[in-house]
Each structure stands twice: as C-alpha cells, then as structure tokens.
Amino acid sequence: MTDKFDLIIIGGGPGGYVCAIRAAQLGLKTACVESRGTLGGTCLNVGCIPSKSLLNLSENFHKVKKNYFEQGIEVSDVKLNMEKMMKNKDKSVQILTKGIEFLFKKNKVTYLRGKGVIFSPTSVVVYDQGKKTSYETKNIVIATGSAPASLPGIEIDEKNIISSTAALSLNSVPKSLVVIGGGYIGLEMGSVWKRLGSEVTVIENLPFITPGMDREISNEFQKILVKQGIKFQLNSKVLSLENLKSGVKIEYQKNETSVKNDILADKALIAVGRKPYTEGLNLSKVGVKKDDKGRIKVNKKFQTDIKNIYAIGDVIDGPMLAHKAEEEGIAVAELLVGQSGHVNYDVIPGVIYTSPEVAYVGRSEEQLKKDGIVYKVGKFPFMANSRAKVNNETEGFVKILADSKSDRVLGVHIIGPHSGDMIAEMALAMEFGASSEDIARTCHAHPTHTEAIKEAALAVDKRPIHF
Ligand code: NAI
C-alpha cells in the first residue's frame, strides 16, 4: 500500500475529471485513474471535441466551395488538405487533454496512469505496464464511460467497417460511406464526410431519424439533410456486412417486407448507439450490480449496492452526454462532503452539431402527450428572423411548448443556426421555472438569432410580431 485517499475516481472523462476537480476543491484527497494515456475520455480524445473540429472545418470548406460564390465571395482553386485538417484537429485535442493535466496539478488531484481495478470497497489496484500498485480509499467513483455498440455478428475492424473513432481519422475521403444508425454520431459524421465529398447513405432501423427527439423537428431535420445530398433508407434493418478488399457490401431489408437490397460502399460506419463500459472492473466480485442493459444500478445519490462505491456518466442510466456526466460528477463530490448536490434531469440540453444545428431541452410533444399534459405551442421560423435572413441561414424554426394552464415552459426545440448556443438561454429559463410570458417579455438584442426565441414565446400566446 502506497497511499490513502478520500476518493479514487476510475475514469478520466468529463464525468470523472470534473468530479475529481470538484472533490479536490472541497478538500478531499482525490486521485483519478485513467488508462488511455491522456485525460478527457471519449469526449476529448475520440468524440465530441475532434468531431466538432471536423464539423467546423468541413463546414467552412463546403461554404467556400459551394455557398460563397453566390454571395459575392469568389475564391478559386479551393483544395482540401486532409493531412493538415487532421493535424489541426489532433492539435486541438492535445491542447485540451493537456489542459486537464494542468487543472489536476492546480487542484492537487493525483493522476494515476493505468487500468484501475476495484479490489475491495476500500482499495483500488492500478496496473500500468506490468506494474501493479494498490491504493486505499474511503470512497470510489466509477466513471468508465461507454464504448461503441456493434451489430450482432459484425466485427468493427476500424478499416472498412468503422466506429466513430476511425471515422474521425480517415486519411482520405471515402468515395462512398454507408452510415448504419441515424442518431447523433451517424448524422454528425455523415455530414462531415458528405461535405468533404463522400456519397453518404444512412440506414436507420426506425421510420424516422434521431429517436427521442420531437418528431416535427426530426422530420424537418431529415428534409434538410436530404437537401444537402444525404440519402436515407429508413425503416430498414441491416442483415449483414461483408468486408470486401475494396470496401464493404451491406445487405439490408425494409422492415415488414422480405425484400433484400444491398449497397457497396468504401466504408461502413456503425453508429447504432454505445454501451456502458465496465469491463475488468471486478464489479461482480465486489458486489456492484448492473441492470439488464449492463448499466450500473445506482440510487438517487449515485450509490451502487456498495454504499461507498458510486457511479456516474455513461455507465449509469440516462442520456450518454458529456455535460450530464459532468453534472453528476459535481453532484457526487458535493454529496460526499455532506452538501446537497443534485442533477435536474428535466433540464439537460441536447445538441446535434450538424448544419444547421439541432438543439432541445425538456420534453417533446410526443412525451407531453404520453404524460397526459395539455400544452400550448409557439413556433417561429428563421426565415422571418432578420439576422438569419442576412446571413443566408434561413432554414429551421424555434418551437416552445408551455403548459396550457400555468404557461410554464416544458420544452424548447430548435433547428437552425447557432441553436446549440441559443439553447442555453432556454435551459436557464427552465431552471428558473420561466413561463413563455417571461421569455416573451425579456428584451432580446436586435438583430440576433435569439429574437426567434422571443418571437416563438410570443407565438405561444398567438402574438408574434414578425410572422
Ligand atoms: P444514438 O442512440 O444517437 O443513435 C443510434 C441510432 O441507430 C438510432 O437512431 C437507432 O434507431 C439506430 N439503430 C439501432 N440499431 C440499428 C440497426 N440494427 N440498423 C439501423 N439502425 C439502427 O447513438 P449514436 O449515434 O451511436 O451515439 C451514441 C451516443 O453518443 C448517444 O447516446 C449520443 O448521446 C452520444 N453522442 C452525443 C453527441 C452530441 O452530444 N452531439 C455526438 C455524438 C454522440
């Protein structure tokens, strides 16, 4: 035994590292174990951050190539330098992951490099390059995240059959890409490669994309993506993938029919969800139980069946989102020192960083109907927003759902320019229990995209000014 901690966190992703910093701020002697070699987890290394770099760069490339000419900016000889683009992305990732190491030092969090295994409720063993070290601890937080799910019998080789990890590091533009799964990853990565020149086809099991999202928004989203040239095979099940030397043959079938089709593509991206990652933690021996979906079972205070072992982020129930994991990390740290940390699961925003962005917070119309809540709807199109109009970004709309009786805002759904940033205002409004009237009476700067929010709030009461 070399050291004794108040808290050891296993996993240095957004849940784990944020939990570590907050715990250290609160005076706990804290260590964070990470096996990847860099901090930041999937999000910083092979997820949110590199994908946003490629989304931004590919959007700029596409705009210069296709849109600017019409708008009076004539650039000739626009070329894609994939190597530079990837290097730029890698540099951003490196700076940000190093930044967490700096934050650990600043907050006196001990960074334990290696694979953490729970030996007992009060000890963690760290394996690093053949070396084994044991650490004692009063509490453990499991924040080991998730890994890409695959389809039965299909092996992701990260060459022709790829997950998001390889899709973020291709060294040339595939002529054709089939994306299996029309969710967050599929549509973000599909957009990147479409803009860089691939023929992209999305095969989705359900009759619509982005399940869980407000259906009106999801339908509009699909229409916009179709206009961008992405093809969709909805309501279709992938039967098999054959790894050919030159690419992949994807066999699929329309649900409720027996008609089989196949597509040949250079690459197939599997984006059918992610599964909690708990491998090698020794959970069953220690007595930490999982549910039938492989998620660690926790109570409202994030405690597992073993009361000093906690779990947060993608390994437990709830949306697999970095910011949800961060909130849980902070809540656990605060609970450990007797404070009343909590997470408001009703107000967790979600954003898809396509162009335009899609963002939401709170409940969809479908959920409100299911919950038997009577609601009012206010909508406002970006077509009628002056800033969107001058920027030639008029697709999409803002939709506010408010309780019919109390006028309390229950959900906000936006498809349109900058919606990923604009949704923060709505999350704040909902945290404060705002009514649509509160939003409608809040002065919004002119000319900004945020005026569409004010107008949608006015539309809840059928009194928008500009539409
Ligand atoms: P997802 O759950 O968003 O979408 C998976 C899609 O695959 C669903 O539409 C589902 O119906 C479909 N599907 C499942 N099995 C299928 C099959 N056999 N054939 C065809 N379609 C099938 O999962 P995704 O996109 O893999 O993302 C994983 C997680 O990562 C999500 O939970 C998401 O929250 C998170 N993420 C978040 C991002 C963001 O916040 N912008 C970006 C990327 C990922």
Residues whose N, C-alpha, C, O or C-beta is under 5 A from the ligand:
A	BS01	NAI	I180 G181 G182 G183 Y184 I185 G186 I203 E204 N205 L206 T210 P211 S236 K237 V238 A271 V272 G273 R274 M320 L321 V351 I352 Y353
